[in-house]
Amino acid sequence: MKIHYFALFTTLFSSGFLANVVLTTSCSSSEIVSGQPSPVPKQSRNPPQWTAPSVLGLNVGSSVEADAKQLFGDASDKSKNRRADKVFGRDSEEELVLDFKNVKQANGHLSLILGVDSRIIKAVSIYPDNKMTVEDAITRFGRDFYQAGYSSLCISNDATLGRIDQAIPYPYALVFPNLGLVVDVRFEDNQTRVGRLDYLMKCP
């Protein structure tokens, strides 16, 4: 049976995307909102800069299809992305989706978004096999994150750093601009878990 893992990706990012290197550079505290009083969270004074990430041996935004083939072999599925589902909808270049099943280095399934003409890898999506929780993600990737709904993942200068508001409906994202990473958070099987890790060459 063919499993098209990119279907989840495009479902959430079909409105123009309106996504292991681990870097922890902040000592600020993370806060999960509950019914208890909490300190005033830190706000960013300037919009954070997006860092093009390196992940699984790929430099997102500069590595090409041949680099992925050398690392992971042949893709299990390859398809042209529909214009309406483009991750970077404002780019003129069409997109190609490569799917890789059971990638040991990723501990799960892997999808790559490439430019059709350039063959440059623009996004890397990892679907972890293990049940990663939000707390696991924060421990792994650090505390310089912003919570966002999927209407916009580009962080504004009034965004709140390191705070999770449980009033925001699922699915939502934890955005790590300094890692070029978007962590997809969803509620499934009566638990909150990470569904996907998206590494992007730029803010979509």
Salt bridges, closest charged atoms under 4 A:
GLU65 OE2 - LYS78 NZ 3.00
GLU65 OE1 - ARG119 NE 2.63
ASP74 OD1 - LYS69 NZ 3.40
ASP77 OD1 - LYS2 NZ 3.47
ASP77 OD2 - HIS4 ND1 3.42
ASP85 OD2 - ARG82 NH2 2.53
ASP91 OD2 - LYS122 NZ 3.72
ASP91 OD1 - LYS202 NZ 3.09
GLU93 OE1 - LYS122 NZ 2.85
GLU94 OE2 - ARG83 NH2 2.50
ASP99 OD2 - HIS4 ND1 3.39
ASP184 OD2 - ARG186 NE 2.77
ASP184 OD2 - ARG196 NH1 3.90
GLU188 OE2 - ARG186 NH1 3.56
GLU188 OE1 - ARG193 NH2 2.43
ASP198 OD2 - ARG196 NE 2.70
